Amino acid sequence: MPDKLIIFDTTLRDGEQSPGASMTREEKIRIAKVLERMKVDVIEAGFPIASPGDFESVKGVAETIKDSTVCGLARALDKDIDRAGEALKGANSSRIHTFIATSPIHMEKKLRMSPDQVLEQAVAAVKRARQHTDNVEFSPEDAGRSELDFLCRIIEAVIDAGATTINIPDTVGYNIPHQFGSLLNNLLTKIPNSDKAIFSVHCHNDLGLAVANSLSAVLNGARQVECTINGLGERAGNASLEEVVMAVRTRQDVFTCDTTLDTTQIVPASRLVAGITGFPVQPNKAIVGANAFAHESGIHQDGVLKNRETYEIMLAEDVGWSENHIILGKHSGRSALKSRLKDLGIEFKSEEGLNQAFARFKDLADKKHEIFDDDLQALVSETTTSFKNEYIKLVSLKVCSETGETPNATLTLNVDGREETADSEGSGVVDAAFKAIEKIVISNAELKLYSVNNITSGTDALGDVTVRLEKSKRVVNGQGADTDIVIASVKSYINALNKLIQANERAHPQL
């Protein structure tokens, strides 16, 4: 039997560090449930000390997830570790992941600590974490640029202190595959007690090598990979879960280990994360991109028709691609909708949530003949991402676009219980609508991104719009979906404004 390769998913923590990708507690729980259904071994739910919202999110995931280990991140500080321990109290299986930087540049410029001081603090942190759980992970931040001898010293010490997993991060995506693999091999060989812990890797994608570095480490003895759905994460992102898992699964002639993941849940997880974060997957993305199993070349088509293995190294069905859809119309009832949502892994804790989703479903059914699973995912995302007490709400919208005339928009917003109306002209009706919103709200936020994607095919498809706003170095994504792309755009802009108004400041570390 091949060795077990542990999959540590950090979509909810490191993935959330992507600018504008902040998730609510409810959104994190939705994603965590899909990860649990995928049989992900460890779910890093967040950084509890960062904010009250992050604490509650980790606590909510810990209390909900039963089959996966739930992990909380903590700096090598008592207050961080105790806060993580508190958030994880309700977990069936918990892990505290503590870290401190070990590269010369980080110790000197950031921590302003000597190597001996860093080692002492790391050991103290692991011992403190052991008071909360016997499952403790330690990361020497920026290990990829750390000195080998010091890495060996600190890792040996934290294993003696009780660390059960040692994670080697390529924090800035600096390493090259053969170099990073060699680092893992050297650590496992040189550290006397390396057999007392599982060695893990956490690679960033700044040079596009996160997956390659992770796989090189696995070939050299790493038995845990830290990754994210769709490769989401800080800067250029992290190693992509789907690529790591399917590379190992497909190339069992090379790898002596394998995961126990249910890979049929990969595409549903990818779509959910893309919908919640507003980061669409590019069509040519490996495994989960729309073109990943598409063949346009005549030679390729001919080969696939004769034998799929001529051009397909894995089955689309194995990662969750299918033509699965439902046809629910305006005469369909709540039971039919509830049943299909349950099949998609979506369940509401309250009747109020289901009623809101059903109302949106009925509205969509009046506009769209055929409703696909992707439509339902978008519909539920819009239901669950709307704030319970929205400060700004759309009341009405009227736009006019005519050849030879300047487009204009008139809209009415409910702002904190007070209705206000404004009109504006623009280069297009969306531009006009956004300017009208700003006349009322005066947010002074800068529009950083406006992205439109069709959720399904056809002219009656739901349009999914992402708007990214920045104000005072705070970046948020807003989302809106509608068969009318102008209304979807206005919804997304208002959603972003509500997030700017209501979101707490966060202080994420970087690994």
C-alpha positions in Angstrom: 0.0 0.0 0.0 1.3 3.5 -0.8 2.0 5.9 2.0 -0.7 8.3 3.0 -0.2 11.9 1.7 -2.0 14.3 4.1 -3.9 17.2 2.4 -3.9 20.3 4.5 -6.3 22.9 3.0 -5.7 26.5 3.8 -8.3 28.1 1.5 -10.1 29.6 4.5 -6.9 31.1 6.0 -4.1 31.7 3.4 -6.6 31.8 0.5 -8.6 34.5 2.3 -5.5 36.6 2.3 -6.0 37.3 -1.4 -7.0 41.0 -1.6 -10.8 41.2 -1.5 -11.3 37.5 -0.7 -12.5 37.9 2.9 -15.2 35.5 3.8 -18.0 35.6 6.3 -18.4 33.0 9.0 -21.3 31.4 7.1 -19.3 31.3 3.9 -16.3 29.7 5.6 -18.6 27.0 7.1 -20.1 26.3 3.6 -16.7 25.8 2.1 -15.5 23.7 5.1 -18.5 21.4 4.6 -17.5 20.8 1.0 -13.9 20.2 2.0 -15.1 17.7 4.6 -17.2 15.9 2.0 -14.0 15.8 -0.2 -12.3 14.1 2.8 -9.7 16.7 3.2 -7.5 15.7 6.2 -6.9 19.1 7.8 -8.8 22.3 7.3 -7.0 25.5 8.4 -10.0 27.6 9.3 -8.3 30.9 10.0 -6.2 33.0 12.3 -8.2 33.5 15.5 -6.2 36.4 16.9 -6.6 38.5 13.7 -10.1 39.8 14.6 -13.3 38.9 16.5 -14.8 37.8 13.1 -12.0 35.4 12.4 -12.2 34.0 15.9 -16.0 33.3 15.4 -15.3 31.8 12.0 -12.8 29.3 13.3 -15.1 28.5 16.2 -18.0 28.0 13.9 -16.0 25.7 11.6 -14.6 23.8 14.6 -18.1 23.2 16.0 -19.5 22.1 12.6 -16.9 19.8 11.1 -16.8 16.3 12.5 -14.6 14.2 10.1 -11.7 16.5 9.3 -9.2 18.0 11.7 -9.8 21.7 12.2 -6.7 23.9 12.5 -6.1 27.5 13.8 -3.0 29.5 13.0 -1.1 31.3 15.7 2.1 33.3 15.9 4.6 32.0 18.4 3.0 34.2 21.1 1.1 33.1 24.2 -1.9 35.3 23.4 -2.2 33.9 19.8 -1.9 30.3 20.9 -4.5 30.7 23.7 -6.9 32.4 21.4 -6.5 29.6 18.9 -7.0 27.0 21.6 -10.2 28.8 22.7 -11.6 28.9 19.2 -10.9 25.2 18.6 -12.5 24.0 21.9 -15.6 22.6 20.1 -13.7 20.6 17.5 -13.8 16.8 17.3 -10.2 16.9 16.2 -8.1 20.1 16.5 -4.6 21.3 15.6 -2.7 24.5 16.5 -0.3 25.7 13.8 2.3 28.0 15.2 5.1 29.8 13.4 8.0 32.1 13.6 10.4 33.4 10.9 13.8 31.7 10.6 15.5 33.3 7.6 18.3 35.8 8.3 16.5 38.7 6.6 13.3 38.1 8.6 15.0 37.6 11.9 17.1 40.7 11.5 14.7 43.1 9.7 11.3 42.0 10.9 11.6 40.2 14.2 14.9 42.0 15.3 15.7 38.8 17.3 18.8 36.7 17.4 18.7 33.0 16.2 18.9 31.8 19.8 16.0 34.0 20.8 13.9 32.7 17.9 14.7 29.1 18.8 13.7 29.7 22.5 10.4 31.4 21.5 9.6 28.6 19.0 10.1 25.9 21.7 8.0 27.9 24.2 5.2 28.3 21.6 5.0 24.5 20.9 4.9 23.7 24.6 2.2 26.3 25.1 0.2 24.8 22.2 0.5 21.3 23.7 -1.5 22.6 26.7 -4.5 22.9 24.3 -4.0 19.9 21.9 -1.6 17.1 21.3 -1.7 17.9 17.5 0.7 20.8 17.1 2.3 22.0 13.8 5.3 24.2 13.7 6.4 26.3 10.7 9.8 28.1 10.3 8.5 31.0 8.2 10.6 31.7 5.1 12.3 28.3 5.5 13.1 28.4 1.8 15.6 31.2 2.5 16.8 30.0 5.9 20.2 28.6 6.7 20.2 24.8 6.8 22.1 24.4 10.1 19.8 26.7 11.9 16.7 25.0 10.4 18.0 21.7 11.7 18.6 23.1 15.2 15.2 24.7 15.6 13.3 21.8 14.1 15.0 19.2 16.3 14.2 21.4 19.3 10.5 21.9 18.5 10.0 18.1 17.8 11.5 17.5 21.2 9.1 20.0 22.6 6.1 18.1 21.2 5.5 19.3 17.6 3.9 16.5 15.6 4.1 18.1 12.2 6.9 20.2 10.8 5.9 22.5 7.9 8.6 23.9 5.5 7.2 27.0 3.8 8.6 28.6 0.7 7.0 31.8 1.9 8.0 34.0 -1.0 7.9 31.5 -3.8 11.7 31.8 -4.2 12.7 28.1 -4.5 13.3 25.9 -7.6 12.0 22.3 -7.5 15.3 20.4 -7.4 16.6 22.9 -4.7 13.4 22.6 -2.6 13.3 18.8 -2.8 17.0 18.7 -1.8 16.2 20.9 1.2 13.5 18.4 2.4 15.9 15.5 1.9 18.6 17.2 3.8 16.3 18.0 6.8 15.0 14.5 7.0 18.5 13.1 6.8 20.3 15.5 9.2 17.7 15.9 12.0 18.1 13.0 14.4 14.5 13.0 15.5 12.9 13.7 12.1 11.1 10.3 12.3 9.1 11.6 15.2 7.1 14.1 13.1 5.4 14.4 9.7 7.1 16.8 7.4 4.9 19.2 5.4 5.4 21.9 2.7 3.6 25.1 2.1 4.6 26.7 -1.3 3.8 30.0 -2.8 3.4 30.6 -6.5 5.4 33.8 -7.1 7.5 32.1 -9.9 4.7 29.8 -10.9 6.4 26.8 -9.2 4.3 26.2 -6.1 2.9 22.8 -7.3 6.2 21.7 -8.8 8.0 22.6 -5.5 5.4 20.7 -3.5 5.6 17.6 -5.7 9.4 17.7 -5.5 9.2 17.8 -1.7 6.8 14.8 -1.7 9.2 12.9 -3.9 11.9 13.6 -1.2 9.9 12.5 1.8 7.3 15.2 2.6 4.0 13.5 3.6 1.7 16.6 4.0 1.0 19.3 1.4 -0.6 22.6 2.3 -2.6 23.9 -0.6 -5.8 25.8 -1.6 -8.7 25.4 -3.9 -8.0 27.0 -7.2 -4.5 28.0 -6.0 -6.1 31.0 -4.1 -3.8 32.9 -1.8 -1.4 35.7 -1.0 0.1 37.5 -4.0 0.3 34.9 -6.8 -1.3 32.3 -4.7 -0.5 28.9 -3.2 -0.1 25.4 -4.5 -3.3 24.4 -6.1 -5.0 21.5 -4.3 -6.6 20.0 -7.4 -3.3 20.0 -9.3 -1.3 18.4 -6.4 -3.9 15.7 -5.7 -4.4 14.8 -9.3 -0.7 14.8 -10.2 -0.1 12.3 -7.4 -3.2 10.2 -8.2 -2.4 10.1 -12.0 1.3 9.4 -11.6 1.3 6.5 -9.2 4.2 5.1 -11.3 6.3 7.9 -9.8 4.9 8.6 -6.4 5.0 6.1 -3.5 2.1 7.8 -1.7 -1.5 8.9 -2.4 -4.3 10.9 -0.9 -7.6 9.5 0.3 -9.6 12.4 -1.1 -12.9 12.0 -2.9 -11.7 13.7 -6.1 -15.3 13.9 -7.5 -15.8 16.9 -5.2 -13.0 18.9 -6.7 -15.0 20.8 -9.3 -18.0 21.5 -7.0 -15.5 22.9 -4.4 -13.7 25.0 -7.1 -17.0 26.5 -8.2 -18.1 27.3 -4.7 -14.8 29.0 -3.8 -14.9 31.0 -7.0 -18.4 32.1 -6.4 -17.9 33.1 -2.8 -14.6 34.9 -3.3 -15.4 36.5 -6.7 -12.2 35.1 -8.2 -13.3 33.3 -11.4 -11.3 30.3 -12.7 -9.6 31.0 -16.0 -10.8 28.6 -18.8 -7.4 27.0 -19.3 -6.8 26.3 -15.6 -5.7 22.7 -15.0 -8.3 20.3 -13.7 -11.1 22.8 -13.0 -10.9 25.2 -15.9 -13.8 25.1 -18.4 -11.4 24.0 -21.2 -9.5 21.4 -19.1 -11.2 18.5 -20.9 -12.3 20.3 -24.1 -10.8 19.3 -27.5 -11.0 21.6 -30.5 -8.2 20.3 -32.7 -9.5 17.9 -35.3 -6.6 15.5 -34.6 -7.4 15.6 -30.9 -11.1 15.1 -31.4 -10.5 12.1 -33.7 -8.1 10.5 -31.2 -10.5 11.0 -28.2 -13.4 9.6 -30.1 -11.4 6.4 -30.9 -9.9 6.1 -27.4 -10.1 8.8 -24.7 -6.6 7.9 -23.4 -5.0 9.2 -26.5 -5.4 12.8 -25.2 -6.9 12.5 -21.8 -4.7 11.4 -18.9 -7.6 11.4 -16.4 -11.4 11.1 -16.6 -13.3 14.4 -16.3 -15.9 12.5 -14.2 -13.2 11.6 -11.7 -12.7 15.3 -10.7 -16.4 16.1 -10.7 -17.2 17.3 -14.2 -20.6 16.3 -15.4 -23.6 17.5 -17.3 -25.7 17.3 -14.2 -28.5 19.8 -14.2 -32.1 20.1 -13.2 -35.1 21.6 -14.8 -37.1 23.4 -12.2 -39.7 25.9 -13.3 -42.0 28.4 -11.7 -44.3 25.6 -10.7 -41.7 23.7 -8.7 -42.1 23.7 -5.0 -39.8 24.2 -2.0 -39.4 20.5 -1.5 -37.9 20.0 -4.9 -35.5 22.9 -4.5 -34.5 21.8 -1.0 -33.8 18.2 -2.2 -31.6 19.4 -5.1 -29.7 21.8 -2.8 -29.1 19.0 -0.4 -27.6 16.9 -3.2 -25.3 19.8 -3.9 -24.2 19.8 -0.2 -26.2 23.0 0.6 -28.4 23.0 3.7 -30.0 25.9 5.6 -29.9 26.0 9.3 -33.2 28.0 9.4 -36.4 28.1 7.4 -35.7 31.8 6.9 -32.6 31.1 4.8 -34.5 28.5 2.7 -37.4 30.9 2.2 -35.1 33.6 0.9 -33.4 31.1 -1.4 -36.8 29.9 -2.6 -38.0 33.5 -3.3 -34.9 34.1 -5.4 -35.4 30.8 -7.1 -39.0 31.7 -8.1 -37.8 35.1 -9.4 -35.2 33.4 -11.5 -37.6 30.8 -12.7 -39.8 33.5 -14.2 -36.9 34.8 -16.2 -35.0 31.6 -17.2 -36.5 28.4 -18.6 -33.8 26.0 -17.6 -32.0 26.2 -14.2 -28.6 24.5 -13.8 -26.8 23.5 -10.7 -24.4 26.5 -11.2 -27.4 28.8 -11.2 -28.4 27.3 -7.8 -24.9 27.8 -6.4 -24.9 31.4 -7.5 -28.4 31.9 -6.1 -27.5 30.5 -2.7 -24.2 32.5 -2.6 -26.2 35.7 -3.2 -28.6 34.6 -0.5 -25.9 33.8 2.1 -23.5 36.7 1.3 -26.1 39.4 1.7 -25.7 41.1 5.1 -28.5 40.6 7.6 -28.6 44.3 8.2 -27.6 45.8 4.9 -26.8 49.5 5.2 -27.4 50.1 1.5 -30.2 48.3 -0.5 -31.3 48.7 -4.1 -34.9 49.9 -4.4 -35.3 50.6 -8.1 -33.2 51.2 -11.2 -33.9 52.7 -14.6 -31.3 53.0 -17.4 -31.4 54.3 -20.9 -29.0 53.6 -23.7 -29.7 54.9 -27.2 -27.5 55.2 -30.3 -26.1 58.7 -30.5 -27.2 59.7 -27.0 -25.3 59.6 -23.7 -26.3 56.7 -21.5 -27.9 57.6 -18.2 -29.2 55.9 -15.1 -31.7 56.8 -12.4 -31.8 54.7 -9.2 -33.2 54.7 -5.8 -31.3 53.3 -2.8 -32.4 52.7 0.7 -29.6 54.0 2.9 -29.9 53.1 6.5 -33.7 53.2 6.3 -33.9 56.3 4.2 -34.7 56.3 0.5 -32.6 58.6 -1.8 -32.7 58.9 -5.6 -30.0 60.1 -8.0 -29.4 60.1 -11.7 -26.2 60.3 -13.7 -24.7 60.0 -17.2 -21.8 57.8 -18.1 -19.8 56.2 -20.9 -22.3 53.2 -20.6 -25.3 52.3 -18.5 -23.1 50.5 -15.9 -20.8 53.5 -15.6 -23.8 55.7 -15.3 -25.4 53.5 -12.6 -22.2 53.4 -10.5 -21.9 57.2 -10.7 -25.5 57.5 -9.5 -24.7 55.3 -6.6 -21.7 57.4 -5.7 -23.8 60.6 -5.8 -25.9 59.1 -2.9 -23.3 57.2 -0.9 -20.2 59.3 -1.6 -17.9 56.4 -0.6 -14.8 57.8 -2.3 -13.7 54.2 -2.9 -11.6 53.4 -6.0 -12.9 50.8 -8.4 -10.1 48.3 -8.9 -11.8 45.6 -10.8 -15.0 45.0 -12.8 -15.5 41.5 -14.0 -18.4 39.9 -15.8 -18.9 36.1 -16.2 -21.8 34.1 -17.5 -22.6 31.3 -15.1 -24.2 29.0 -17.7 -24.7 29.2 -21.5 -27.5 31.0 -23.4 -28.7 34.5 -23.6 -30.9 34.0 -20.6 -27.9 32.9 -18.5 -27.3 34.4 -15.1 -24.6 37.1 -15.3 -22.1 36.9 -12.4 -20.4 40.3 -11.7 -17.5 40.9 -9.4 -16.6 44.5 -8.3 -13.4 45.2 -6.3 -13.3 48.4 -4.4 -10.4 49.9 -2.4 -10.6 52.5 0.3 -7.9 53.4 2.9 -5.9 50.3 1.9 -9.0 48.1 2.6 -9.8 45.9 -0.4 -13.2 44.1 -0.8 -15.0 42.2 -3.5 -18.7 42.6 -4.2 -20.8 40.1 -6.0 -24.1 40.2 -7.8 -25.9 37.8 -10.1 -28.9 38.4 -12.3 -30.1 37.7 -15.8 -29.9 41.4 -16.4 -26.2 42.3 -16.3 -26.8 45.9 -15.4 -28.8 44.9 -12.3 -26.1 42.3 -11.5 -23.5 45.1 -11.7 -25.4 47.4 -9.4 -25.9 44.5 -6.9 -22.2 43.8 -6.9 -21.2 47.4 -6.3 -23.7 47.8 -3.5 -22.5 44.5 -2.0 -18.9 45.8 -2.0 -20.0 49.1 -0.4 -21.8 47.2 2.4 -18.6 45.1 3.0 -16.5 48.3 3.2 -18.9 49.7 5.8 -19.4 46.6 7.9 -16.2 44.6 7.6 -13.6 44.4 10.5 -10.0 45.2 9.8 -7.8 42.1 9.6 -4.1 41.5 10.4 -3.1 38.3 8.6 0.4 36.9 8.9 2.0 35.4 5.8 3.5 31.9 5.5 
